[in-house]
Amino acid sequence: MSGPSIRLRLRVSPGASRSEVVGRFGDAWKVRVALPAEGGKANEALIALLATALDVPRAGIEIASGHGSRDKSVVIHGLSDADVEARLATTAGVA
């Protein structure tokens, strides 16, 4: 993908009652996803949630590390760090 890309740290809680961006968690963002962490379902739900929250195509988001962990690193293509931070803050209701 062309354009800017950033690496984002996340703390993901699978099996939540609903999928949502919660807010900051130290230097990461805390995210809840409704699907369980089995068979990659939670990772797919995470990508769908981020694509909606950031208004980017699903193909513009990739999990770089932490596929089987609650602590993940994702790469977001097509947005700057400031854009991602602002959009996540708005989605979480902290902006």
N, C-alpha and C positions, 0 to 999 in steps of 0.2 A: 504494500500500500504506500502511496505517496503522501507527503505532508508530514506534519509533526507526529510524534508518538511519545507516550510517557509510560513509565512503569508505576503501578499503583499497588500499595500494600493493603490487604483486606483481612479482616477477621470474620469468618463466615460461620453462622449458626444454622445448620440444616434442621429440617423437621419442625420449623416454627409454625405458628398458626397462620401466618401470612408472610409473603415476601415483601421486604422493605429495606431501604437504607436507613439505618438507625442514627448514625452520627460518627463522630471521631472516637477512636479507640487508641489512645497514645498517638503514634505517628501513622497509624493505619485508619481505615474506615471500617466500621462494624456494619455488617449486612446480615439480614436474616432471609432464609429461603424456605419455602413451604415444603419442598420435596425432601425426602430422606437422602442420606449420604450412602446410597447403595447403587452400584451399577452406573455411576457417573450422573445420576439424576440431579443431584444438588448442584454439580458443576454446570450442567445445562441450564438449570433454573437461574443460576448466578449470571451466566452470560446473557440470558434473556432479560433479566432485571436491569443489568447495567446498560444493555443496548437501549432499553426504554428510557431509563433515567438520564442517560447521556445523549440520547437522540443520535445514535450512530448505528450503522448496520451491525448485525451479529458477527459478520466476518471481520469487523474492525476491532474485535476483542478476542484476546487469546490468553489462556492461563499459562503463564511462563513457569511457575513452580508452585508446589503445594497441592497437586491434584488430589491427593488422599489426605490432606491436612486441613484443619480449620484456618490456618494461617496461609494465605495465598499471595502470590504476586501475579498481577495481570498486566498485560500490555494493551494500551488503548491507542489505536491508530486514528489519526485525523484530527486530534484535539490537542491543545496545549495544556500544560499543567494547570494554569489559571482557569481555563474553561472547565476542565474536569472538576476541580475543587468547587467552583461556583455552582455547577450543575448538581453535584452531589449534595452540597449544602442546601440548595433550594429544595431538592427532593426530600432531604431529611428534615426540612423545616427549621433549619438553624441559621438561615440567611434572611 
